[in-house]
Amino acid sequence: MNVIWLPEAKQDLERLHTFLFDINPISAANALQAILDGSIELQTFPKIGKPMQDDTGRREFFIPFGAGAYILRYKLHNNQVVIIRVWHSRENR
């Protein structure tokens, strides 16, 4: 399956990277790589994420990192994985 990143998800990546880069550039690079590796895993295992309980068909895939995890919210559409948003589990959402 192809992975498509919505503009909001790409902005999330940039925001997360910038936040960490200001603290620790190496961690920022590692976090970005973990997220991208997770998206590649979705190509092979698109249903690995936990289905949301809101009847939208969206799923959430948790990628462990440090003391928490990055969460990729996505949906399956026309044989594609569409990544909607990305955030860290320690963010106040």
Residue pairs with C-beta under 8 A, 6 or more apart in sequence:
1 42
1 43
1 46
1 76
1 79
1 80
1 81
2 43
2 79
2 80
2 81
3 39
3 40
3 42
3 43
3 80
3 81
3 83
4 80
4 81
4 82
4 83
5 13
5 39
5 83
6 82
6 83
6 84
6 85
8 84
8 85
9 72
9 83
9 84
9 85
9 86
12 85
12 86
12 87
13 32
13 35
13 86
16 31
16 32
16 35
16 70
16 86
16 87
16 88
17 28
17 31
17 32
18 28
20 27
20 28
20 31
21 28
27 66
30 65
31 65
31 66
31 70
34 63
34 65
34 70
35 63
35 70
35 72
35 86
37 63
38 61
38 63
38 70
38 72
39 72
39 81
39 83
41 48
41 61
42 48
42 49
42 61
42 72
42 74
42 81
42 83
43 81
46 76
46 81
47 59
47 76
48 61
49 59
49 60
49 61
49 62
49 72
49 74
50 59
50 60
50 61
50 62
51 57
51 58
51 59
52 58
52 59
52 60
52 73
56 75
57 75
57 76
58 73
58 74
58 75
58 84
59 73
59 74
59 75
59 76
60 71
60 72
60 73
60 74
61 71
61 72
61 74
62 69
62 70
62 71
62 89
63 69
63 70
63 71
63 72
65 88
67 90
68 88
68 89
68 90
69 88
69 89
70 86
70 87
70 88
70 89
71 86
71 87
71 88
71 89
72 83
72 85
72 86
73 83
73 84
73 85
73 86
74 81
74 82
74 83
74 84
75 81
75 82
75 84
76 82
87 93
